C-alpha cells in the first residue's frame, strides 16, 4: 500500500517538491539529494504509521531534510576550510623552530600544574568533562553528585586556569627589576 501512495505523491507533488527544495538549498544537486532522502524517509514513516495528510507530511519531511543539509553544509564549511600552501608552510615552520616547541612544552607544564593545584573533586570533574569528553550529566552520574555541582566544579576549574594564564601573561609583560641582561647573564 505504501509504495502506491509514494508513487502517487511522486507524480502529483514531485515537481513542486523539487522546486521547494531547490529554493531552500540553492543547488540542483543538493535539491536532488534532498528529494531522494525525503521519499526514503516518507517510505520509512509510512511503514510505521498512517498519515492523514500525506502531501503536507511530505513537505514537512522535505523541510526537515533541507534544514539538516543546510546545517551540515554550514558546519562542514567551518570545520573543513581549505588549507593554502602558506598555511602549511607556517605550520611546518612552527614545528621546525625548537624555541616554539620549548615554549609549547612550558605552557603545557604550566597548565598541568594549574590543573594539579585544583582541589581533588574539582580536578576530577574537570578531567572527566574536558579530557574524557563526558557530558555534565555523565560526569555527575559517574561521581554520584548532582549535575549542578559538576557545573560549579567546572566553573571553578576554568576560572582557576584562566587566572593562572593571566598571571603568566602579566609576569611575562613585566620587565625584570634587576635591569636588562645579555644572553650570557651579565648586566648591561
Residue pairs with C-beta under 8 A, 6 or more apart in sequence:
2 43
2 46
2 47
3 43
5 46
5 54
6 39
6 42
6 43
6 46
9 39
9 42
9 54
9 55
9 58
10 39
12 55
13 55
13 58
13 59
14 35
17 35
17 38
17 58
17 59
17 62
18 31
18 32
18 35
20 59
20 62
21 30
21 31
21 34
21 35
21 38
21 62
21 65
21 66
22 28
22 31
24 31
24 34
24 63
24 66
24 67
24 70
25 31
25 34
25 66
25 69
25 70
30 69
30 73
33 69
34 62
34 65
34 66
34 69
35 62
37 65
38 58
38 61
38 62
38 65
41 61
41 65
42 54
42 57
42 58
42 61
45 51
45 57
45 61
51 57
94 100
95 101
110 164
110 168
111 161
111 164
111 165
113 164
114 160
114 161
114 164
114 165
115 123
115 126
115 127
115 157
115 161
116 123
117 160
117 164
118 126
118 156
118 157
118 160
121 143
121 145
121 153
122 153
122 156
122 157
122 160
123 157
124 143
125 139
125 143
125 150
125 153
125 154
125 157
126 153
126 154
126 157
126 158
128 134
128 138
128 139
128 142
128 143
129 135
129 136
129 139
129 150
129 154
134 142
136 147
136 150
136 151
136 154
137 147
139 150
140 146
140 147
140 149
140 150
143 150
178 187
179 187
179 188
180 187
180 188
181 187
181 188
182 188
